[in-house]
Amino acid sequence: MKVKVFNVGSCNGCDIEILAWSVEYGITLLDDPVRADVYAVTGYLTAANAERLTQMQNHLKLRPVILVGTCSISQGLFLSADENLDRFEFFDRKQRCCIYGCPPSPEEIDAGRTIIDFF
Amino acid sequence: MASTSKTYQFPEVFRLDLELDPDARVKSARLIHGFSHRPVEQIIAAGPKSVHETIYIIERICGLCSHAHATAFCQAVEACFDLDPPLTARQVRSVVAEFERLADHLLHLGEVAHILQEQTLFLAVWDLRKKATATAEKLTQKRVHFGINCIGGVHSAPPLEAREETLLELPNLKADASRLNEIFADNAGSKLAGRGIFKAKAGVLEGTGPNLRAFGDRRDVRSMKPYAAYGTIKIEPEVATEGDAWSRIRVRLGELLQSLDIIEQLFADFDEGELVHRPQQTGLIREKASSSVEAPRGEDVHNVHISPEGIVHQLTITVPTLRIIPHLERALIGAAAADADKIVASFDLCLACRDST
């Protein structure tokens, strides 16, 4: 499986675990959103990153998305931050899977792969 | 706009603006960051947050050095309330800090191996990192945010069996680390040597860290102003002299063995006593205090201003990456444009830290 990770304002905790997941379970991490099968999103959406995502907005809804970590699901600690943006403006609301945890372990993230297969 | 560099595996977002001369050498460089701005300082200053709540927010500044931030904050608050953490708590703080340093340096070395397109080297690094994080997980039951610090001490200490297991595991980790030292020199040494030289007179620049120790600056907060349990053990700072990309990597490779050595020393005479200092009565003796720790990338300073009820009025954090970015921009000048990614990688930026303050 090929995964493109969107770090839209995370503390790097989830990104470390995604990297650990990719090494342990043989996942390819890509930088190219076109060739990826699945998108993973980490962190709460900041305004600067939303601007970055707007550039590829039409493409992003074509793939299922794994929301990794509490920040990307419910904004976590940063709920009171000024920038409360809706990430489903950019990603597909229906084909999504939420992996809770701060951060989730590689095994927990791998469960997301099983769920993505049902879409 | 290059949102993430093509060669990076770690998805940190930044932009590097390079101005080139006709020979494809860098004339001027500017690193643009702030894409992941998380207003931690504002969140703390805005809502009435107690010191205990604040620890959880502080830990989420950065996933790579969350324990270093929490330790710095707790030490500053302890100075305000005149609390003295017991020896056990200090030792646990140091052990966890060294495991964090190991995990962080190994992540960085893996990133460098990936950028040099040495996949076997990357796997060798990752193998050791997996072992180190598994050992840390056995001791603390956590992987990234350790959540072990509290005001006046620590929440838990590793039980005796876990410590004995770790002591048995340490020689294997040391053997792996020294083997990694050799294969890194064989595979990556020549690709990095002489690139991105950054030098200054020792002791002139503010802050500390592996990037400064790479040109002979011997300062290290652990030996300069010993905090936690670093006063009870012997630390010899790991230094190199050249100041190029390879010496920055070499210092970090040396620090792997140093960290393992510190953990061994601490577990050899581990004190089993109280975990938290609970005096008969507590009172604020000063409203403002500052504390610094040696985070994996260098000196991390926390300045707190708290009220007598234990509400944090203001917190100012000086993260190590704040000082690294100007050094990187200077090291890039004169380098070949094709080497820029290696030089950026050798400086080990943590933009999550930088962007959250």
Interface residues (C-beta under 8 A of the other chain):
Chain A: V5 F6 N7 V8 G9 S10 C11 N12 G13 C14 D15 I16 E17 L19 A20 V23 E24 L29 D31 T42 G43 Y44 T46 A48 N49 R52 Q55 G76 L77 F78 S80 A81 D82 C102 P103 S105
Chain B: M1 S3 T4 S5 K6 Y8 Q9 F10 P11 E12 V13 G34 F35 S36 H37 R38 P39 Q42 I43 A46 G47 Y56 I57 R60 I61 C62 G63 L64 S66 L107 L123 W126 K130 T133 R143 V144 H145 C350 A352 S356
